[in-house]
């Protein structure tokens, strides 16, 4: 009935929205997952050629803000756990040693002796509290 009303309102013509929906359904029936992966890759490459780093930073920030408004702490814990499990299936001990070393080097470039004294003190205080 809604389609007939749309057609009647447009003098027997299909609305743009209806045509798009029908075209999308036909395309999904005629193509497989690989087709969509291929066109997504092409679209991503075209987008990367026409946008700079700041564009991606901006859309990433907007996406992150939207996600944080829509999800709670448990959501982030769950996806973090899933990501950690997937990473551990795909990488060995050497991978973790390498990223740990890189992280330690980056931290040492960004922090001074006082920082390490402070976190060492905090760690010592926590250890003392757990042994009581």
Short mmCIF file of the C-alpha atoms (twelve columns), coordinates in Angstrom:
data_MODEL
# 
_entry.id   MODEL 
# 
loop_
_atom_site.group_PDB 
_atom_site.id 
_atom_site.type_symbol 
_atom_site.label_atom_id 
_atom_site.label_alt_id 
_atom_site.label_comp_id 
_atom_site.label_asym_id 
_atom_site.label_seq_id 
_atom_site.Cartn_x 
_atom_site.Cartn_y 
_atom_site.Cartn_z 
_atom_site.pdbx_PDB_model_num 
ATOM 1   C CA . UNK A 1   0.000  0.000   0.000   1 
ATOM 2   C CA . UNK A 2   2.846  2.406   0.873   1 
ATOM 3   C CA . UNK A 3   4.430  1.731   -2.511  1 
ATOM 4   C CA . UNK A 4   1.191  2.575   -4.275  1 
ATOM 5   C CA . UNK A 5   0.915  5.803   -2.320  1 
ATOM 6   C CA . UNK A 6   4.482  6.691   -3.247  1 
ATOM 7   C CA . UNK A 7   3.742  5.918   -6.867  1 
ATOM 8   C CA . UNK A 8   0.511  7.917   -6.774  1 
ATOM 9   C CA . UNK A 9   2.244  10.878  -5.139  1 
ATOM 10  C CA . UNK A 10  4.910  10.824  -7.875  1 
ATOM 11  C CA . UNK A 11  2.482  10.463  -10.796 1 
ATOM 12  C CA . UNK A 12  3.152  6.758   -11.177 1 
ATOM 13  C CA . UNK A 13  6.925  7.129   -10.863 1 
ATOM 14  C CA . UNK A 14  9.086  5.365   -8.309  1 
ATOM 15  C CA . UNK A 15  10.664 7.580   -5.649  1 
ATOM 16  C CA . UNK A 16  14.448 7.896   -5.535  1 
ATOM 17  C CA . UNK A 17  14.475 6.195   -2.135  1 
ATOM 18  C CA . UNK A 18  12.395 3.270   -3.408  1 
ATOM 19  C CA . UNK A 19  14.540 2.912   -6.538  1 
ATOM 20  C CA . UNK A 20  17.697 2.914   -4.424  1 
ATOM 21  C CA . UNK A 21  16.304 0.276   -2.083  1 
ATOM 22  C CA . UNK A 22  15.263 -1.964  -4.990  1 
ATOM 23  C CA . UNK A 23  18.640 -1.498  -6.700  1 
ATOM 24  C CA . UNK A 24  20.473 -2.331  -3.502  1 
ATOM 25  C CA . UNK A 25  18.448 -5.503  -3.013  1 
ATOM 26  C CA . UNK A 26  19.071 -6.594  -6.598  1 
ATOM 27  C CA . UNK A 27  22.803 -5.922  -6.233  1 
ATOM 28  C CA . UNK A 28  22.967 -7.939  -3.007  1 
ATOM 29  C CA . UNK A 29  21.283 -10.887 -4.717  1 
ATOM 30  C CA . UNK A 30  23.700 -10.788 -7.647  1 
ATOM 31  C CA . UNK A 31  27.022 -10.322 -5.840  1 
ATOM 32  C CA . UNK A 32  29.019 -12.126 -3.171  1 
ATOM 33  C CA . UNK A 33  31.203 -11.053 -0.249  1 
ATOM 34  C CA . UNK A 34  34.299 -10.727 -2.441  1 
ATOM 35  C CA . UNK A 35  32.515 -8.190  -4.666  1 
ATOM 36  C CA . UNK A 36  31.775 -5.969  -1.703  1 
ATOM 37  C CA . UNK A 37  35.310 -6.344  -0.367  1 
ATOM 38  C CA . UNK A 38  36.711 -5.328  -3.757  1 
ATOM 39  C CA . UNK A 39  34.520 -2.249  -4.169  1 
ATOM 40  C CA . UNK A 40  35.165 -1.273  -0.549  1 
ATOM 41  C CA . UNK A 41  38.898 -1.484  -1.147  1 
ATOM 42  C CA . UNK A 42  38.604 0.620   -4.315  1 
ATOM 43  C CA . UNK A 43  36.519 3.188   -2.461  1 
ATOM 44  C CA . UNK A 44  39.012 3.288   0.376   1 
ATOM 45  C CA . UNK A 45  41.900 3.813   -2.026  1 
ATOM 46  C CA . UNK A 46  40.051 6.616   -3.834  1 
ATOM 47  C CA . UNK A 47  39.188 8.265   -0.525  1 
ATOM 48  C CA . UNK A 48  42.784 8.040   0.701   1 
ATOM 49  C CA . UNK A 49  44.009 9.761   -2.455  1 
ATOM 50  C CA . UNK A 50  41.638 12.677  -2.018  1 
ATOM 51  C CA . UNK A 51  41.991 13.230  1.752   1 
ATOM 52  C CA . UNK A 52  44.879 13.994  4.075   1 
ATOM 53  C CA . UNK A 53  45.905 12.780  7.524   1 
ATOM 54  C CA . UNK A 54  43.841 15.478  9.266   1 
ATOM 55  C CA . UNK A 55  40.671 14.227  7.554   1 
ATOM 56  C CA . UNK A 56  41.160 10.746  8.978   1 
ATOM 57  C CA . UNK A 57  42.028 12.112  12.398  1 
ATOM 58  C CA . UNK A 58  38.843 14.178  12.402  1 
ATOM 59  C CA . UNK A 59  36.512 11.368  11.338  1 
ATOM 60  C CA . UNK A 60  38.221 9.000   13.751  1 
ATOM 61  C CA . UNK A 61  37.714 11.442  16.590  1 
ATOM 62  C CA . UNK A 62  34.048 11.939  15.678  1 
ATOM 63  C CA . UNK A 63  33.533 8.179   15.503  1 
ATOM 64  C CA . UNK A 64  35.244 7.678   18.831  1 
ATOM 65  C CA . UNK A 65  33.132 10.353  20.493  1 
ATOM 66  C CA . UNK A 66  29.923 8.851   19.106  1 
ATOM 67  C CA . UNK A 67  30.950 5.374   20.193  1 
ATOM 68  C CA . UNK A 68  31.801 6.551   23.697  1 
ATOM 69  C CA . UNK A 69  28.375 8.187   24.037  1 
ATOM 70  C CA . UNK A 70  26.624 5.002   22.907  1 
ATOM 71  C CA . UNK A 71  28.576 2.407   24.893  1 
ATOM 72  C CA . UNK A 72  29.541 1.774   28.489  1 
ATOM 73  C CA . UNK A 73  32.643 0.473   30.235  1 
ATOM 74  C CA . UNK A 74  31.584 -3.156  29.780  1 
ATOM 75  C CA . UNK A 75  31.453 -2.703  25.986  1 
ATOM 76  C CA . UNK A 76  35.061 -1.527  25.921  1 
ATOM 77  C CA . UNK A 77  36.147 -4.326  28.239  1 
ATOM 78  C CA . UNK A 78  34.472 -6.879  25.975  1 
ATOM 79  C CA . UNK A 79  35.959 -5.586  22.716  1 
ATOM 80  C CA . UNK A 80  39.356 -5.212  24.376  1 
ATOM 81  C CA . UNK A 81  39.218 -8.802  25.539  1 
ATOM 82  C CA . UNK A 82  38.175 -10.013 22.073  1 
ATOM 83  C CA . UNK A 83  40.971 -8.016  20.474  1 
ATOM 84  C CA . UNK A 84  43.503 -9.332  22.949  1 
ATOM 85  C CA . UNK A 85  42.409 -12.918 22.341  1 
ATOM 86  C CA . UNK A 86  42.595 -12.479 18.559  1 
ATOM 87  C CA . UNK A 87  46.037 -10.887 18.855  1 
ATOM 88  C CA . UNK A 88  47.312 -13.677 21.079  1 
ATOM 89  C CA . UNK A 89  46.125 -16.290 18.563  1 
ATOM 90  C CA . UNK A 90  47.949 -14.521 15.743  1 
ATOM 91  C CA . UNK A 91  51.227 -13.615 17.455  1 
ATOM 92  C CA . UNK A 92  53.972 -15.344 19.397  1 
ATOM 93  C CA . UNK A 93  56.116 -14.462 22.407  1 
ATOM 94  C CA . UNK A 94  58.626 -12.554 20.262  1 
ATOM 95  C CA . UNK A 95  55.860 -10.216 19.032  1 
ATOM 96  C CA . UNK A 96  54.987 -9.255  22.598  1 
ATOM 97  C CA . UNK A 97  58.637 -8.782  23.496  1 
ATOM 98  C CA . UNK A 98  59.097 -6.489  20.491  1 
ATOM 99  C CA . UNK A 99  56.048 -4.315  21.178  1 
ATOM 100 C CA . UNK A 100 56.914 -4.180  24.881  1 
ATOM 101 C CA . UNK A 101 60.387 -2.977  24.035  1 
ATOM 102 C CA . UNK A 102 59.031 -0.346  21.613  1 
ATOM 103 C CA . UNK A 103 56.550 0.835   24.248  1 
ATOM 104 C CA . UNK A 104 59.255 1.052   26.877  1 
ATOM 105 C CA . UNK A 105 61.511 3.028   24.547  1 
ATOM 106 C CA . UNK A 106 58.704 5.442   23.643  1 
ATOM 107 C CA . UNK A 107 57.826 5.901   27.311  1 
ATOM 108 C CA . UNK A 108 61.450 6.579   28.239  1 
ATOM 109 C CA . UNK A 109 61.689 9.249   25.517  1 
ATOM 110 C CA . UNK A 110 58.560 10.965  26.822  1 
ATOM 111 C CA . UNK A 111 59.197 10.813  30.579  1 
ATOM 112 C CA . UNK A 112 61.948 11.762  32.978  1 
ATOM 113 C CA . UNK A 113 63.454 10.132  36.069  1 
ATOM 114 C CA . UNK A 114 60.770 11.673  38.301  1 
ATOM 115 C CA . UNK A 115 58.027 9.874   36.379  1 
ATOM 116 C CA . UNK A 116 59.638 6.492   36.999  1 
ATOM 117 C CA . UNK A 117 60.201 7.273   40.658  1 
ATOM 118 C CA . UNK A 118 56.539 8.229   41.005  1 
ATOM 119 C CA . UNK A 119 55.169 5.096   39.331  1 
ATOM 120 C CA . UNK A 120 57.639 2.947   41.233  1 
ATOM 121 C CA . UNK A 121 56.421 4.442   44.480  1 
ATOM 122 C CA . UNK A 122 52.779 3.875   43.497  1 
ATOM 123 C CA . UNK A 123 53.545 0.282   42.591  1 
ATOM 124 C CA . UNK A 124 55.337 -0.250  45.859  1 
ATOM 125 C CA . UNK A 125 52.415 1.178   47.801  1 
ATOM 126 C CA . UNK A 126 49.963 -1.107  46.000  1 
ATOM 127 C CA . UNK A 127 52.140 -4.146  46.637  1 
ATOM 128 C CA . UNK A 128 52.297 -3.268  50.316  1 
ATOM 129 C CA . UNK A 129 48.492 -2.956  50.480  1 
ATOM 130 C CA . UNK A 130 47.916 -6.322  48.813  1 
ATOM 131 C CA . UNK A 131 50.121 -8.200  51.255  1 
ATOM 132 C CA . UNK A 132 48.217 -7.084  54.343  1 
# 
